[in-house]
């Protein structure tokens, strides 16, 4: 039996912040309260958390860890290692790998890779195509997080553009359909306009005009229309515009919503002026757009129009990202820095601590029906992190853990720092030191 007693912590959980002690026995949270009232096993490891925040571990519902087939960019071992250093205890990985995760056989092979290599808990999406509905319907709802649907093309070329295939998927899906929404005809038309004007040397600041707000809204509105028609459980990923927020409602509690939305940290931090400094380093799909859009997304988080904050962690090599506009791939690495980005926005009075925990820890667990995770509750898995809210540090090549070796936040100082990350009751990250022998568990879902 292993046990950990965390004393004098400032716990952020379920809309409250309070001082308490917490006892972990084996994999579970055993008690929350005053340690004098707890039955503490002998040889318990004691952590003095005075001055530290104790939070549930972050559950990132959208990452691209690039394995199998694209492991020169990142892999499950390297990226989950970076994730745990950022307070992330669980991730859900996307199917646009090589081969694409579009059959149950390939999905199971990916789960084997996860069991052997992931420092954190893990789940994997099965990808939808124009002709694999039977494979999608054959997954066990209790063991697979969701279905990934590309309604706009991105890395991996998994666009689903057959309307009959879309309708069949929305009608038959028994687990959440998570959608990348950008209207492909609009993007192609815009690309041609700018290619004619600039040739191959399109300025990166034109990215939000090519992958435009109209492209996002048209596709998101189409997905919402289908979801309402078929009563599908739809989750729209990485919202990037003020317009799209009109498609969502905050009138129901999350557990009763059928249509939900996510925003990613880069859309809450950067805005269009950032292209002048960072160029293709912040080229994402959907594009980072205007300051007005960023402020609207922040408002959407604070008013529960948006339900989850995630990363869309998608590493590429520096060599790839330094290409010209059309050749540079979209995406960037984020899992190590997402939580501290959000805590910096807390320091700036943009979000509360309780809202950060709600969006990054609680809501992913509720939305995906994750079993016994995402909350600091007795009997739940001990997936937690300790954060020093006032221990400044600066992102640099020396402390970046991504396999690609770079971050759009290089040179940025943050006031908060992750001190420890505990996964299933085991300290996996300890102030710069990683337990290289630990492996996480497969997420399970109460469906």
C-alpha positions in Angstrom: 0.0 0.0 0.0 1.2 3.5 -0.9 -0.1 6.7 0.7 0.5 10.4 0.4 -0.7 13.1 2.8 -0.9 16.6 1.3 -1.1 19.2 4.2 -2.1 22.8 4.2 -3.2 23.0 0.6 -5.4 25.6 -1.0 -7.9 23.3 -2.8 -9.7 24.6 -5.9 -12.6 22.3 -6.7 -16.3 22.4 -7.7 -16.7 26.2 -7.6 -14.9 26.7 -4.2 -11.5 27.5 -3.0 -10.7 26.3 0.6 -7.8 25.2 2.8 -7.7 21.5 3.7 -5.5 18.4 3.9 -5.9 15.5 1.5 -5.0 11.9 1.9 -4.3 9.6 -1.0 -4.2 5.8 -0.5 -3.0 3.7 -3.4 -4.8 5.1 -6.5 -7.6 6.9 -4.8 -8.4 10.1 -2.9 -9.2 8.6 0.6 -10.0 11.7 2.7 -10.4 15.4 2.5 -10.4 17.5 5.7 -8.2 17.8 8.8 -5.4 15.3 8.9 -5.9 14.9 12.7 -9.3 13.3 11.8 -7.8 10.9 9.2 -6.6 7.4 9.7 -3.1 7.8 8.2 -1.2 4.6 7.3 2.4 4.2 8.6 5.2 5.4 6.2 2.8 7.8 4.5 4.7 10.4 2.4 3.9 13.9 3.7 3.8 16.9 1.4 3.6 20.4 2.9 1.6 22.4 0.4 1.6 25.7 2.3 1.2 28.4 -0.3 0.3 26.0 -3.1 -2.9 25.5 -5.1 -4.2 21.9 -5.2 -6.3 21.2 -8.3 -7.6 18.2 -10.2 -5.3 17.2 -13.0 -6.1 18.7 -16.4 -8.1 16.5 -18.8 -7.2 17.6 -22.4 -9.9 16.4 -24.8 -7.9 17.3 -27.9 -4.3 16.4 -28.6 -2.3 15.1 -31.6 0.6 13.1 -30.2 1.5 12.0 -33.8 1.9 8.2 -33.1 1.9 6.1 -35.1 3.6 7.2 -38.3 4.5 10.8 -37.6 6.9 10.3 -34.7 9.5 12.7 -36.0 7.2 15.4 -34.7 6.2 13.8 -31.4 5.1 10.5 -29.9 3.0 9.3 -27.1 6.0 8.9 -24.8 7.5 12.3 -25.4 4.3 14.3 -25.5 2.7 12.7 -22.5 5.9 13.4 -20.7 5.6 17.1 -21.5 1.9 16.9 -20.6 2.5 15.6 -17.1 5.0 18.4 -16.5 2.2 20.8 -17.3 -0.3 19.4 -14.8 -2.2 17.3 -17.4 -3.2 13.9 -16.1 -5.4 12.6 -18.9 -5.5 13.2 -22.7 -7.7 12.2 -25.6 -5.7 11.8 -28.8 -6.9 12.4 -32.4 -7.0 9.9 -35.3 -5.1 11.8 -38.1 -2.0 9.6 -37.8 -0.4 7.2 -40.2 -2.2 4.9 -40.6 -5.3 6.9 -39.7 -7.2 5.5 -36.7 -10.3 4.6 -38.7 -10.8 0.9 -37.8 -11.2 -0.9 -34.6 -8.0 -2.9 -35.3 -5.9 0.2 -35.6 -7.6 1.8 -32.6 -6.7 -1.2 -30.4 -3.1 -1.1 -31.7 -3.0 2.5 -30.6 -4.3 1.6 -27.1 -1.4 -0.9 -26.8 1.1 1.8 -27.6 -0.6 4.0 -25.0 -0.4 1.4 -22.3 3.3 0.9 -22.9 4.4 4.5 -23.3 2.0 7.1 -21.8 3.0 8.8 -18.5 -0.6 10.0 -18.2 -4.1 8.4 -18.5 -5.2 8.2 -22.1 -8.0 7.6 -24.6 -8.1 7.7 -28.4 -10.8 8.8 -30.9 -11.9 6.7 -33.8 -11.9 8.8 -37.0 -14.9 9.1 -39.3 -14.5 8.8 -43.0 -16.9 8.9 -45.9 -17.3 5.1 -45.8 -16.4 3.6 -42.4 -19.6 3.9 -40.4 -19.7 0.2 -39.5 -16.2 0.5 -37.9 -17.3 3.6 -36.0 -20.4 1.9 -34.6 -18.4 -1.2 -33.5 -16.5 0.6 -30.8 -17.4 0.0 -27.2 -18.9 3.2 -25.8 -17.4 2.5 -22.4 -13.9 2.3 -23.7 -13.6 5.0 -26.4 -13.9 8.7 -25.8 -15.5 9.7 -29.1 -15.7 10.0 -32.8 -13.5 12.6 -34.6 -15.2 14.2 -37.6 -13.2 16.6 -39.9 -15.8 18.9 -41.6 -12.8 20.9 -42.8 -9.5 19.5 -44.1 -6.4 19.8 -41.9 -3.3 17.7 -41.2 -3.9 14.1 -42.2 -6.5 14.7 -45.0 -9.5 13.1 -43.2 -12.2 15.4 -44.6 -15.7 14.0 -44.6 -17.6 15.8 -47.4 -20.2 13.3 -48.4 -23.6 14.7 -47.1 -25.2 11.2 -46.9 -22.2 9.9 -44.9 -22.6 12.9 -42.6 -26.3 12.3 -42.1 -25.8 8.6 -41.4 -23.1 9.4 -38.8 -25.2 12.0 -37.0 -28.2 9.6 -37.1 -26.3 6.5 -35.8 -23.6 7.7 -33.4 -23.9 6.4 -29.9 -20.9 8.3 -28.5 -19.9 12.0 -28.8 -19.2 13.3 -32.3 -16.4 15.8 -32.0 -16.1 18.0 -35.0 -13.5 20.2 -36.7 -15.7 22.7 -38.5 -14.4 24.8 -41.4 -16.2 25.0 -44.7 -13.9 23.6 -47.4 -15.3 25.3 -50.5 -15.0 28.7 -48.8 -11.4 27.9 -47.8 -10.5 26.8 -51.3 -12.0 29.9 -52.9 -10.2 32.2 -50.5 -6.9 30.4 -51.0 -7.2 30.9 -54.8 -7.9 34.6 -54.4 -4.8 35.1 -52.2 -2.6 32.8 -54.4 -3.5 34.9 -57.4 -2.5 38.1 -55.5 0.7 36.8 -53.8 1.7 33.6 -55.4 3.3 31.2 -53.0 4.5 34.0 -50.7 1.2 34.7 -49.0 1.8 36.7 -45.8 0.9 34.6 -42.8 -1.3 37.4 -41.4 -3.7 36.5 -44.3 -4.4 33.1 -42.6 -7.6 34.3 -40.8 -8.9 35.7 -44.1 -8.3 32.4 -45.9 -9.6 30.1 -43.2 -12.1 32.8 -42.5 -14.8 33.5 -39.9 -17.4 32.7 -42.6 -15.8 29.3 -43.2 -16.0 28.5 -39.5 -19.6 29.7 -39.0 -21.0 28.0 -42.1 -19.5 24.6 -41.1 -20.3 24.9 -37.4 -23.9 25.9 -38.2 -24.2 22.9 -40.5 -23.0 20.6 -37.8 -25.4 22.1 -35.3 -28.3 21.8 -37.7 -27.5 18.1 -38.2 -27.2 17.5 -34.5 -30.5 19.1 -33.8 -32.2 17.1 -36.6 -30.9 13.7 -35.3 -30.5 14.6 -31.6 -26.8 13.8 -31.8 -24.3 14.4 -29.0 -22.2 17.0 -30.8 -19.1 18.7 -29.4 -17.5 21.3 -31.7 -13.8 21.7 -31.2 -11.6 24.8 -31.2 -14.1 27.6 -31.7 -12.4 30.7 -33.0 -15.0 33.3 -33.8 -17.6 35.5 -32.0 -20.1 34.5 -34.6 -20.1 30.8 -33.6 -21.1 31.5 -30.1 -24.6 32.3 -31.4 -25.0 28.6 -32.0 -24.6 27.6 -28.3 -26.7 28.0 -25.2 -26.0 28.3 -21.4 -29.6 27.6 -20.3 -29.0 23.9 -19.4 -26.4 22.3 -17.1 -23.6 20.7 -19.0 -24.7 17.1 -18.2 -28.0 17.8 -20.1 -26.6 19.6 -23.1 -26.6 17.8 -26.5 -24.5 20.4 -28.3 -21.3 21.7 -26.7 -18.2 23.7 -27.6 -14.6 24.0 -26.9 -12.0 26.8 -27.1 -8.2 26.3 -27.1 -5.7 28.2 -25.1 -4.1 29.8 -28.2 -7.4 31.4 -29.2 -7.7 32.9 -25.7 -4.1 34.2 -25.7 -3.1 35.3 -29.2 -4.9 37.6 -31.7 -4.2 38.7 -35.3 -1.4 41.2 -34.4 0.6 38.2 -33.1 1.2 37.0 -36.6 3.6 39.9 -37.2 6.0 38.6 -34.5 5.4 34.8 -34.6 4.3 34.1 -38.2 3.8 30.4 -39.0 4.7 29.5 -35.4 1.0 30.4 -34.6 -0.5 29.1 -37.8 -3.4 26.9 -36.5 -6.6 25.5 -38.1 -8.9 27.2 -37.3 -6.9 30.4 -37.5 -6.3 32.8 -34.7 -8.5 35.7 -35.6 -9.2 39.2 -34.3 -9.0 40.7 -30.8 -12.7 41.1 -30.9 -13.0 37.3 -31.5 -10.6 36.6 -28.7 -12.5 38.8 -26.2 -15.8 37.1 -27.3 -14.4 33.7 -26.6 -13.2 34.8 -23.2 -16.7 36.1 -22.5 -18.1 32.7 -23.8 -15.9 30.8 -21.3 -17.0 33.1 -18.4 -20.7 32.8 -19.3 -20.8 29.0 -20.0 -21.5 29.3 -23.7 -18.3 27.4 -24.1 -17.8 24.3 -22.1 -14.2 23.1 -22.3 -10.8 24.7 -22.6 -8.3 22.4 -24.3 -5.0 22.6 -26.3 -5.3 21.0 -29.8 -1.6 20.2 -29.1 -0.2 19.5 -32.6 3.6 19.5 -32.8 5.6 20.0 -36.1 9.3 20.3 -36.5 10.8 23.8 -36.7 12.0 22.9 -40.2 8.4 22.2 -41.3 7.0 25.3 -39.6 9.5 27.6 -41.2 8.2 27.0 -44.7 6.3 29.5 -46.7 2.6 30.0 -46.0 1.0 27.2 -48.0 3.8 24.7 -47.2 4.0 25.4 -43.5 1.7 22.9 -41.6 -0.9 24.2 -39.1 -0.6 23.3 -35.4 1.8 23.8 -32.5 2.8 22.3 -29.2 0.9 23.3 -26.1 0.3 20.6 -23.4 3.2 21.6 -21.2 2.1 25.3 -21.1 -1.7 25.3 -21.3 -2.4 25.4 -17.5 0.2 28.1 -16.8 -1.2 30.2 -19.7 -4.7 30.0 -18.1 -3.2 30.8 -14.7 -1.5 33.8 -16.2 -4.9 35.0 -17.4 -6.1 34.5 -13.8 -3.3 36.7 -12.6 -4.6 39.3 -15.1 -8.2 38.9 -13.7 -9.6 37.5 -16.9 -10.6 34.1 -15.4 -11.1 32.9 -11.8 -9.3 29.8 -10.5 -12.7 28.1 -10.1 -13.5 28.8 -13.8 -10.2 27.4 -14.9 -10.7 24.2 -13.0 -14.3 23.9 -14.2 -13.3 24.2 -17.9 -10.1 22.2 -17.9 -10.8 19.5 -15.3 -14.5 19.1 -14.3 -16.2 19.7 -17.6 -14.2 17.3 -19.7 -15.1 14.6 -17.2 -18.8 15.5 -17.3 -19.0 16.0 -21.0 -17.4 12.7 -21.9 -18.8 10.7 -18.9 -15.3 9.8 -17.7 -15.4 7.4 -14.8 -14.2 8.7 -11.4 -11.9 11.4 -12.6 -11.8 15.2 -13.0 -12.9 16.1 -9.4 -11.3 16.1 -6.0 -13.7 13.7 -4.3 -13.3 10.9 -1.9 -13.2 7.6 -3.8 -12.1 9.3 -7.1 -8.8 8.5 -8.8 -6.0 10.7 -7.3 -5.3 12.7 -10.5 -4.2 16.0 -9.0 -1.6 18.7 -9.4 0.1 21.2 -7.1 0.8 24.7 -8.4 2.8 27.5 -7.0 0.9 30.6 -8.0 3.8 32.9 -7.5 6.9 31.2 -8.7 7.9 33.0 -11.9 9.8 31.3 -14.7 10.4 31.8 -18.4 9.9 29.3 -21.2 13.2 28.5 -22.9 14.8 25.8 -25.0 16.3 24.4 -21.8 12.9 23.6 -20.2 10.7 22.7 -23.2 10.0 19.0 -23.1 8.2 18.6 -26.5 10.0 16.3 -29.0 9.9 19.1 -31.6 11.9 21.3 -29.2 10.1 24.6 -29.6 7.1 26.5 -28.2 5.2 29.6 -29.4 5.7 30.8 -25.8 9.5 30.8 -25.8 10.7 33.9 -24.0 7.3 34.3 -22.2 7.4 34.6 -18.4 4.6 33.0 -16.3 3.9 33.7 -12.7 2.5 30.3 -11.9 4.5 27.0 -12.0 3.4 23.4 -11.8 5.2 21.8 -8.9 3.9 18.2 -8.7 1.6 16.1 -10.8 0.1 13.0 -9.3 -1.5 10.4 -11.6 -3.5 7.6 -10.1 -1.9 8.2 -6.7 1.7 8.2 -8.0 3.9 11.3 -8.1 4.9 11.3 -11.8 6.2 14.9 -12.0 8.1 16.4 -9.0 9.5 19.9 -9.5 11.4 19.1 -12.7 11.9 15.4 -12.1 9.8 12.8 -13.9 9.2 9.3 -12.8 10.3 7.6 -16.0 9.0 4.2 -15.0 5.3 5.2 -14.5 2.6 4.5 -17.0 -0.9 5.8 -16.9 -4.3 4.0 -17.3 -6.9 3.8 -20.1 -9.8 6.1 -19.4 -13.2 4.4 -19.0 -16.6 6.0 -19.6 -19.9 5.6 -17.8 -22.2 5.2 -20.8 
